[in-house]
């Protein structure tokens, strides 16, 4: 199936460009080209790969303004955030260019003195990388960089909402064997064809839980590996020993970054009752001070949501919560007369049964719950079937340890919300996914382990047949 993708500017609702969606024949060609590129890439030494990766990083940084502008027009994230994203993307290529040089395997202790045992890390083959629209270059790099560093070929499918920056990034990537990195375009039908394509040996996917299940089932049917990052409903715990003003500003940033459209957005806030009133008031004042508007304006804090569907989901969650008894503190409405803007919103009086507290909202909403104790906050934090990330504010080291050990999440940020680290693994527990990205774990996700057992002596082993030896009862006779 093929067709046209109409890419819209979320700030205006107007069309930017139409591009051709990839057909089955396009995927066939991509798979064939990837296989040829893979065979050539396997012969590159680690230092040669590292040099290619560093050149990719330099090229991306040299085009930071251009790439950030494209992302701003097609995705709506403020220009300053997109400019940062290009830098993070480049850093990811630098990191994997280096660690892949010394992560080719290891030597286990042999079982006999004269033997040698090796574990060799080898590439899997061709990896399908399917990425979302909210961080189109960064989340692509989190998959593409380690997959290539491990020696694989890659077929990359960006979101149909934001294909233009990915297309431009691919044009800027130079030095790879021809065909090693292919980009295909389309919506869910193209993604499904890609996962089911016989030329694909692994899939790495970031997206919704619903789509992730489908990807996982399709991969399981083919018995290929799947790495799935499926979003979250991240909690944020604010203890009563903190500076309320700073905590409120950090919390609002964690909820409203990219208009709340971050897989690790904080979507549930548990505040100890001693400071709850002050925290609500500080959050309200800070939210109302933020500038919502044109994402190309360097002074804009919050841009539009990516599309009408996403904004309508936020409106449903907030509206239903208010109907069920929650109180609107500020926001809760659209902004402007065009585009997909939604004012950052603060709610109190929310209950666990409300969808805004149990389903991924993916919008600039701060629902605040008063809790009597840290134990109650941790219990509530673990109450949903997600476990991607969690945030905590406290000065008390004992409380830090309790949260670190008690919260079920792939990442727990304490006093520094949403800060990623290329050298540390990223991924979720429970319904937030399978596998890890970033760090050495992110590289190993795209490698096969091969055990090689070497004995330089060719000799009969004492444990071979016959089991009855000459000097033992039960000797066999001819």
Helices and strands as residue ranges (DSSP letters): E 4-9, E 14-20, H 24-41, H 46-62, H 64-75, H 79-99, G 100-102, E 105-106, E 115-123, E 126-130, H 138-149, E 153-157, H 164-172, E 181-184, H 188-196, E 202-206, H 209-222, E 225-229, E 234-238, H 244-256, G 257-260, E 266-272, H 273-289, H 308-323, E 327-330, E 345-348, H 355-358, E 365-371, H 374-381, E 386-387, E 389-393, H 397-406, E 411-414, E 429-430, E 433-434, H 439-444, E 447-455
